[in-house]
């Protein structure tokens, strides 16, 4: 299933100048690769990845595989203008951080190309994260912007704190 993640023929990748399909650019080499192959290279190099997205990220499928796929590809966060409700919750369940740009902002207005390296300044103690908390995102190009962490409930924070819903449930069962 991981190979099929982002294999939609209507997927628009701005790293490829708006080309559609399941390919992307492997930033370190500049090679045009299938998303899966690029993701495996990033994982092998120990490089975490994020997704910069537009509005209603995740629309079209609320199936849990739509969130499992990015998790298996090594995606640690999605920064978008907005999320489809169920998909946002599924991302949290997979341990992926859902972040929303502030109103009126997006990757284009902030001058983000996707070639940057990003650091998300979450509190050092995950227990200090609060639903709807603002976080700062810094890039290696010197740009900094604020996003809203879309953990909407304390339960979602508990899932994230445990690396996703499955590790959370396993830990709960072990402690009983």
Secondary structure, 3 states (H helix, E strand, C coil): CHHHCCCCCCCEEHHHCCEECCEEEECCCCEEEEHHHHHHHHHHCCCCEEEECCCCECCCCCCCHHHHHHHHCCEEEEEECCECHHHHHHHHHCCCEEEEECCCCCCCCCCCCCCCCEEEECCCCHHHCCCCCEEEEEECCCCEEEEEECCCCHHHHHHHHCCCHHHHHHHHHHHC
